[in-house]
Structures are given as C-alpha cells and as structure tokens.
Amino acid sequence: MADGAANRESGATHSDGGDGGALKRVISGKLLLLFILGDMIGGGVYVLVGEVSLETGGAVWTAFLAAFVLALLTAGSYAELVTKYPRAAGAALYVHKAFKIQFVTFIVAFLVMSSGITSAAALAKAFAGDYFSEFLEAPQLLVSLLFLGALFLINMRGISESVKTNAVFTIIEVAGLLLIIVIGVFALGGGSADVGRTLEFKQGATPIGAIIAGVTIAFYALIGFEDAVNVAEETEDPSRVFPRALFGAMLLAGVVYLAVTLISVMVVDLKTLGASDAPLLEVVKAGPVDIPPLFFSGIALFAVANGALINMIMASRIVYGMASQGIVPTVFARVLPGRRTPWVAIVFTTALCAALIITGDLGVLADTTVMLLLIVFTIVNISVLMLRRDPVDHDHFTTPTFAPVLGAAVSLFLVTQNEAEIYLRAGIIVVIALVFWVINAASPGERREMDAEAFSG
C-alpha cells in the first residue's frame, strides 16, 4: 500500500514549539509531489502485473487505466477536503466532520488501519517469492514470517521517515521501473516485442468483464495517494500546492504504470507472466537489455520491504491513537520504556498480519486491501458532498460534483465484485472492530469525546 503512510506518526507528533503546538510547514510543492509519488509507486506494480493478467488477459493495461480513472475521481474528493481542512488525520477527520457519529469515525479509522495490515501481509508474501529466490531458495511461508519478524523488531525500535528520505526511496523505486521502460524501448526497436498481445482479453470473458475482474487488483498498485493528506499540516500553502502535487504525482504514476504493464505483456508471454509473483523480473530476464537479475531483484525487494514496513508502522500508530482516545481498550496505548514505541499495538498488528500471511495468498490479500479502502473511499466521497454545507474562511480546491458522486458509486460497485473469501476476511475484520467497540462500551469510564485527529498517530 502506501509507502509514506508512516508519516502519520511523524506528521502528527512533533511541533515547532510555538503557535499552540502547530506543525512546521516545511514541505514544498516539489517535495510533496515526490512524497505522493513515493506513496503510490511501491511494491504493488512490482508484484501484481501477473495477477492482473490472469484476470484480464494481455490487455492488462486496460485494468490499470480503469483503476487510474477511479483513483482520480476519489483523489478529487481528497484534494477538496485536505485543502478545506488542512489537518493531519485524513479520512477519520473528514468522516467525523460529515457524520458526527463516533461509531462511523471509528469504523473508518479501523478499516484504514486494517488495510495497512492486509497490504503488509500481501507484500510479505511477495517478498518471499521469486525476487527473494534469486538470492536464496527457502520455504515462502517461513521467509514471509521471518520478514514480518524483522519488521516487528524495527517497529519496536522506533522509526520516523522524513519526506526527504521518502524522496530517496522514490527515486530508487522509480529507477527500477524506468529500467523496464528501457527494456521495452529496445524490444520495440529490435522487433522482439509482441504488440498484438496487448489487445487480447482473457479467453471466455467479455472485455468489460475482464476489466472489472482485473481492476480490483490493479487498484492496489494505485492506492497511496490518500495517505498524502496526513502531511497537510506540514505543507507550505496547502490550498494552492496540494492539488497540483496530488494530480501531478498521480499523472506521473499513471503514465509509468501504463508503460510498465504494456511492456510486460509485449516482452513476456502471458503464461509465464501470470505464473510469477515477480513479473517484472521475468521482463528483465526475457528482455534484450543485459540487466543482472540479482540487481533488479534487489531493487524490487527494497520497494516491497519499504512498503510493508511503513504500512505496519501506520497500522500500529492508528491503533495507538484509538487507544489513546479510549475508543479501543487503553492497554493498546502502552509504550515501551525508553523507546516510547506502542508495543502492545505493535504486537497486535503483527499478530493479525501473521494470521493473514498464513491463511491467504498474494491475490486474496491484495483484493482484501482494496476492498477495505473502497469502503472508505465510498464514505469519503459521500462526506465531501455533505461538507459542501460547511463553509470555511479560506480558498480551497473544489472538485466537480460528478466526481464524488461517480467515485462513490463506482467504489461501492467494485466492493460487490469480490469473491466470498474476500468478504469473509473483511467481515472478520469488522467483527474484531465491533468486539473492541463493545468492550469499550462496557467500560464507559475509559470513554471520552473522540478527537479524530488523534488517529493520525
């Protein structure tokens, strides 16, 4: 999921020492663009091109294009809300302002947290796949769990990613995708690319059906833009800068993704592509440019590991934020002496992630992540329409009314297009949320008025 999501932690906990504890506005438009681009270009595209091709066929780019259009619709709502309310809490804040119902705000925050865990689980499975096999052959489940254990130790130690560090991460990850584009250019120039394959849809499926089947997986590679709202308080002139950076980064990511998906299908046959959980490594191996597979695998593992780590940090901090508010049992707000990291929240999120790794495969976990976020996107798109009745005393971006209406409708429709296993996993997550809510309802002494901004960590 979102490679910069952990800035929820750093973006909401430090102050400039003045102005009532307000955060320092130090993020320029260029840094913000790189931050959002880094959020979007993570492990997803490195591992899911093959998964999408299984659903869509050779025209895999159509699923990514459809996912990109859907993301733009919802990004318009986030752009309006973040410039209207330039605070650090994101979806929880917007929903809280729109509905003013604590339970709805809690569910949205819990779903966002859970999407981080399911995303990290998917990336842990991807980490242990064919990219890792270039270095060492080992049981995938064991590698995934050991990888999660490493994330647990790092999370316990404490980490705070700055936007400048995120910019470096972005450059490395984009460099790997640019290598794929270079391979495509040489393949086209040398005549070894099969362009016709990019127009073939899955046998036995209609084009629309194939696109719908692939878009829910493809959307996983495009999520991350929603996390950028959590650095709004640290952005210079957010009402002016944010929309430009948001849509600029999304356009760049969309162009790169379309190029990468087209090239992948042109260079590698569909059977090989669909069977691999390291599809871009297959492109490197089959392409006409001599790029060491170990070198490219290292870049891919870096992208996957970085995304998984930041998702786990984000998830544990949201649990901590809810516990600090007394919305879930306050035991989750306990911190490790010295390190001051929320150790109970980290243990809980790691245990849940381990259960998901053991019981789910890459495609199922990616689909679950997308489903959880699509539910959140539906509610956020409705919120932006409700909050049109709440004027503010400064200029802000306003998205065309059709965008949140269509964004909510399409998001809700895609929620209905999942398999039973995805609904089951999402249902279990909701049940866990309800258990926490009921436990706290039985202990009213711990409850107090919810501050949605605390969910940023």
C-alpha positions in Angstrom: 0.0 0.0 0.0 1.2 3.5 0.7 4.9 3.8 1.1 4.7 7.0 3.0 1.9 6.1 5.4 4.1 6.1 8.4 4.4 9.8 8.2 1.1 9.7 10.1 3.4 9.1 13.0 5.9 11.8 12.4 3.4 14.1 10.8 1.3 14.4 13.9 3.6 14.2 16.9 6.1 17.0 16.6 5.6 20.7 16.8 7.6 23.8 16.1 7.5 24.9 19.7 5.1 27.7 19.0 1.6 28.6 17.7 0.0 26.2 20.2 2.0 23.2 19.0 1.2 23.6 15.3 3.4 21.6 12.9 6.1 23.4 10.9 5.2 23.9 7.3 8.4 22.7 5.7 7.2 20.6 2.7 7.5 22.4 -0.6 5.5 21.6 -3.7 8.3 19.5 -5.2 8.9 17.5 -2.1 5.2 16.9 -1.7 5.0 15.7 -5.3 7.8 13.2 -4.6 6.2 12.2 -1.4 2.9 11.3 -3.1 4.7 9.6 -6.0 6.6 7.5 -3.5 3.4 6.6 -1.7 1.9 5.3 -5.0 4.9 3.7 -6.6 5.7 1.0 -4.2 5.7 -2.8 -4.2 2.3 -3.2 -5.9 3.3 -2.8 -9.5 6.4 -5.0 -8.9 4.3 -8.0 -8.0 0.8 -7.7 -9.3 1.1 -7.3 -13.1 0.9 -11.1 -13.4 -2.0 -11.4 -11.1 -4.0 -8.8 -13.1 -3.1 -10.5 -16.4 -4.7 -13.7 -15.1 -8.0 -11.8 -14.8 -7.8 -9.5 -17.8 -5.5 -11.2 -20.3 -3.0 -9.4 -22.5 -4.9 -6.2 -22.3 -3.8 -5.8 -18.7 -3.2 -2.1 -19.2 -7.0 -1.5 -19.5 -7.5 -2.7 -15.9 -4.7 -0.3 -14.8 -6.2 2.5 -16.8 -9.7 1.9 -15.3 -8.2 1.8 -11.8 -6.4 5.1 -12.5 -9.6 6.8 -13.6 -11.3 5.6 -10.4 -8.4 6.8 -8.3 -8.6 10.2 -9.9 -12.3 10.5 -9.0 -11.7 9.9 -5.4 -8.4 11.9 -5.4 -10.6 14.9 -6.3 -12.6 14.4 -3.1 -9.4 14.1 -1.0 -8.0 17.3 -2.7 -11.1 19.3 -1.8 -11.2 18.0 1.8 -7.5 18.4 2.5 -7.4 22.0 1.2 -10.6 22.7 3.1 -9.4 21.1 6.3 -5.6 21.0 6.2 -5.1 18.8 9.2 -3.2 15.6 9.7 -6.0 13.0 10.3 -7.2 12.2 6.8 -10.4 10.1 6.3 -11.2 9.9 10.0 -11.3 13.7 10.3 -13.5 14.2 7.2 -16.0 11.5 8.2 -16.1 12.8 11.7 -17.0 16.3 10.4 -19.5 15.0 8.0 -21.4 12.4 10.0 -20.6 13.5 13.6 -21.1 9.8 14.7 -18.3 8.4 16.7 -19.0 4.8 15.6 -18.8 5.7 11.9 -15.5 7.5 12.5 -14.1 4.6 14.5 -15.1 2.1 11.8 -13.4 4.2 9.1 -10.2 4.5 11.2 -10.2 0.8 11.9 -10.7 -0.1 8.2 -7.8 2.2 7.2 -5.6 0.5 9.9 -6.7 -2.9 8.7 -5.9 -2.1 5.1 -2.4 -1.3 6.2 -2.1 -4.7 7.8 -3.5 -6.6 4.8 -1.3 -4.7 2.5 1.8 -5.5 4.6 0.7 -9.2 4.6 0.5 -9.1 0.8 3.9 -7.5 0.5 5.4 -10.0 2.9 4.1 -12.8 0.7 5.6 -11.0 -2.3 8.9 -10.5 -0.5 9.3 -14.3 -0.1 8.5 -15.0 -3.7 10.6 -15.2 -6.9 12.5 -11.9 -6.2 13.9 -13.4 -3.0 14.5 -16.8 -4.7 17.2 -15.1 -6.9 19.2 -14.8 -3.7 18.2 -17.9 -1.7 15.8 -20.8 -2.0 13.7 -21.2 1.1 10.1 -22.0 2.1 7.9 -19.0 1.2 5.8 -19.1 4.4 8.9 -19.2 6.6 10.5 -16.3 4.7 7.3 -14.3 4.9 7.1 -14.8 8.7 10.8 -14.1 9.3 10.4 -11.0 7.2 7.4 -9.9 9.4 9.5 -10.6 12.5 12.2 -8.3 11.1 9.5 -5.6 10.6 8.3 -6.2 14.2 11.8 -5.6 15.6 12.3 -2.4 13.6 8.9 -1.2 14.5 9.6 -1.8 18.2 12.9 0.0 18.0 11.1 3.0 16.5 11.3 4.7 13.2 10.3 8.1 11.8 10.6 8.6 8.0 11.2 12.1 6.7 9.9 13.3 3.4 13.5 13.7 2.2 14.2 10.1 3.0 11.0 9.2 1.2 12.2 11.1 -1.8 15.3 9.0 -2.0 13.2 5.8 -1.7 11.0 7.1 -4.5 14.0 7.7 -6.8 15.3 4.1 -6.3 11.9 2.6 -6.9 11.2 4.7 -9.9 14.6 3.8 -11.3 13.6 0.1 -11.3 10.5 0.9 -13.3 12.5 3.1 -15.7 14.7 0.1 -16.4 11.6 -1.8 -17.5 10.7 1.0 -19.8 14.3 1.0 -21.3 13.8 -2.8 -21.9 10.6 -2.0 -23.7 12.2 0.6 -26.0 14.9 -1.8 -27.0 12.4 -4.6 -27.5 10.2 -2.4 -29.8 13.3 -1.2 -31.7 14.6 -4.7 -32.2 11.3 -6.2 -33.2 11.1 -8.7 -30.4 8.0 -7.2 -28.8 4.6 -8.8 -29.4 2.4 -5.7 -29.6 -0.7 -7.7 -30.6 -0.8 -9.4 -27.2 -1.7 -6.1 -25.5 -5.1 -6.2 -27.3 -6.1 -9.7 -26.2 -8.6 -10.1 -23.4 -8.9 -13.2 -21.3 -10.5 -16.1 -23.3 -14.1 -16.7 -22.4 -14.6 -13.3 -20.9 -16.1 -10.1 -22.3 -13.8 -7.0 -22.4 -15.9 -5.3 -19.7 -16.0 -8.4 -17.5 -12.2 -8.8 -17.9 -11.5 -5.2 -17.0 -13.8 -5.3 -13.9 -12.2 -8.6 -12.8 -8.7 -7.0 -13.1 -9.4 -3.5 -11.8 -9.8 -4.5 -8.2 -6.3 -6.0 -8.2 -4.8 -3.2 -10.3 -6.2 -0.6 -7.9 -3.9 -2.0 -5.2 -0.9 -0.6 -7.1 -2.5 2.9 -7.3 -3.5 3.4 -3.7 -1.3 5.6 -1.5 -2.5 9.0 -2.7 -4.9 9.1 0.2 -2.1 9.0 2.8 -0.7 12.2 1.5 -3.4 14.2 3.3 -1.6 13.3 6.6 1.2 15.7 5.9 -1.2 18.6 5.1 -0.2 20.5 8.3 3.5 20.4 7.2 2.9 21.6 3.7 3.6 25.2 2.6 0.3 26.8 1.4 -1.6 23.5 1.1 -4.7 25.1 -0.5 -2.6 26.1 -3.5 0.2 23.4 -3.5 -1.7 20.2 -2.7 -4.0 19.8 -5.7 -1.1 20.4 -8.1 1.2 18.0 -6.4 -1.5 15.4 -5.9 -2.7 15.3 -9.5 0.8 15.8 -10.9 2.1 12.8 -9.0 -0.9 10.7 -9.9 -0.4 11.5 -13.6 3.3 10.6 -13.5 2.5 7.3 -11.7 -0.3 6.5 -14.1 2.0 7.1 -17.2 4.7 4.9 -15.7 2.3 2.1 -14.7 0.7 2.0 -18.2 4.1 1.9 -19.8 5.3 -0.9 -17.5 2.2 -3.0 -18.0 2.3 -2.7 -21.8 5.9 -3.6 -21.9 5.5 -6.5 -19.6 2.9 -8.1 -21.9 4.8 -7.3 -25.0 8.1 -8.9 -23.7 6.8 -11.9 -21.7 4.2 -14.5 -22.7 1.0 -14.5 -20.6 1.5 -18.0 -19.2 5.0 -17.0 -17.8 3.8 -13.6 -16.6 0.7 -15.0 -14.8 2.6 -17.7 -13.1 5.2 -15.4 -11.5 4.9 -13.3 -8.3 7.9 -11.4 -9.7 6.6 -10.4 -13.1 9.0 -7.6 -13.7 11.9 -10.0 -13.1 10.6 -12.1 -16.0 10.7 -8.9 -18.1 14.3 -8.4 -17.2 15.2 -12.0 -18.0 13.4 -12.1 -21.3 14.3 -8.6 -22.5 17.0 -7.6 -24.9 18.9 -5.5 -22.4 21.5 -7.2 -20.2 20.4 -6.3 -16.6 21.6 -8.6 -13.9 18.5 -10.3 -12.3 20.1 -10.0 -8.9 20.5 -6.3 -9.3 16.9 -5.8 -10.3 15.6 -8.2 -7.6 17.4 -6.1 -5.0 15.6 -3.0 -6.2 12.3 -4.9 -6.1 12.9 -6.3 -2.6 13.7 -2.8 -1.4 10.4 -1.5 -2.8 8.4 -4.3 -1.3 10.1 -4.2 2.1 9.8 -0.4 2.4 6.1 -0.5 1.6 5.5 -3.3 4.1 7.4 -1.6 6.9 5.7 1.7 6.5 2.2 0.0 6.4 3.0 -1.8 9.7 4.1 1.4 11.3 1.0 3.2 10.1 -1.3 0.5 11.4 0.2 0.3 14.8 0.1 4.1 15.3 -3.6 4.2 14.3 -4.3 1.5 16.9 -2.3 3.5 19.4 -4.2 6.7 18.5 -7.6 5.0 19.0 -6.4 3.6 22.4 -5.2 7.0 23.5 -8.7 8.2 22.9 -10.3 5.3 24.8 -12.0 4.1 21.6 -10.4 0.7 21.8 -9.0 -0.8 25.1 -6.5 1.6 26.6 -4.0 -1.3 27.0 -3.1 -0.7 23.3 -1.8 2.8 24.3 1.0 1.3 26.4 4.5 2.3 25.2 7.9 0.7 25.6 10.0 2.4 28.2 12.9 4.3 26.7 11.9 3.7 23.0 8.4 5.1 23.6 7.0 2.9 20.9 3.5 1.5 21.2 4.5 -2.1 21.9 1.0 -3.6 22.6 -0.4 -2.1 19.4 2.7 -3.4 17.5 2.2 -6.9 18.9 -1.5 -6.9 18.0 -1.0 -5.6 14.4 1.9 -8.0 13.9 -0.1 -11.0 15.1 -3.0 -10.1 12.9 -0.6 -9.7 9.9 0.9 -13.1 10.7 -2.6 -14.7 10.7 -3.3 -13.2 7.3 0.1 -14.3 5.9 -0.6 -17.9 7.0 -4.2 -18.1 5.7 -4.1 -16.0 2.5 -2.3 -15.8 -0.8 -1.0 -12.7 -2.6 -4.0 -12.0 -4.7 -6.5 -12.5 -1.9 -4.6 -10.2 0.4 -4.3 -7.5 -2.3 -8.0 -7.8 -3.0 -8.9 -7.5 0.7 -6.8 -4.4 1.0 -8.5 -2.8 -2.0 -12.0 -3.8 -0.7 -11.4 -2.2 2.7 -10.2 1.0 1.1 -13.0 1.1 -1.4 -15.4 1.1 1.5 -13.5 4.0 3.0 -13.5 5.8 -0.4 -17.2 5.4 -0.7 -17.8 7.1 2.7 -15.2 9.9 1.9 -16.9 10.6 -1.4 -20.2 11.0 0.3 -18.6 13.1 3.0 -17.3 15.7 0.6 -20.8 16.3 -0.7 -22.2 16.6 2.8 -19.5 19.0 3.8 -20.4 21.4 1.0 -22.7 22.8 3.6 -19.8 23.7 5.9 -18.1 26.8 4.5 -14.6 27.8 5.6 -12.9 31.2 5.7 -10.2 30.4 3.1 -9.9 29.4 -0.5 -9.8 25.7 -1.3 -9.9 23.3 -4.2 -13.4 22.2 -5.3 -13.8 19.0 -7.3 -16.6 18.8 -9.9 -19.8 17.4 -8.2 -19.9 14.5 -10.6 -16.6 13.2 -9.4 -17.5 12.2 -5.8 -20.9 11.0 -7.0 -19.4 8.7 -9.6 -16.5 7.9 -7.2 -18.8 6.7 -4.5 -21.0 4.7 -7.0 -18.1 3.0 -8.7 -16.3 2.3 -5.4 -19.4 0.7 -4.0 -20.0 -1.3 -7.2 -16.4 -2.7 -7.0 -17.0 -3.7 -3.4 -19.8 -6.0 -4.7 -17.5 -7.7 -7.3 -15.4 -9.7 -4.8 -15.3 -13.4 -4.1 -16.7 -15.0 -0.9 -13.2 -15.3 0.6 -12.6 -11.6 0.4 -16.0 -10.8 2.1 -15.2 -13.3 4.8 -11.9 -11.7 5.6 -13.4 -8.2 5.6 -16.2 -9.5 7.7 -13.8 -10.9 10.3 -12.0 -7.6 10.5 -15.3 -5.8 11.1 -16.2 -8.3 13.8 -12.9 -7.6 15.5 -13.7 -3.9 15.3 -17.1 -4.5 16.8 -15.6 -6.5 19.7 -13.3 -3.6 20.6 -16.3 -1.2 20.4 -18.4 -3.4 22.7 -15.6 -3.9 25.2 -15.2 -0.1 25.5 -18.9 0.4 25.7 -18.9 -1.8 28.7 -16.2 0.3 30.3 -17.7 3.9 30.0 -15.1 5.2 32.4 -12.5 5.0 29.7 -14.6 6.7 27.1 -14.2 10.4 26.3 -15.2 12.6 23.3 -13.4 11.3 20.2 -10.7 13.5 18.6 -10.5 12.2 15.1 -7.1 13.9 14.6 -5.5 11.6 17.2 -5.9 8.7 14.7 -3.0 10.0 12.7 -0.8 8.6 15.4 
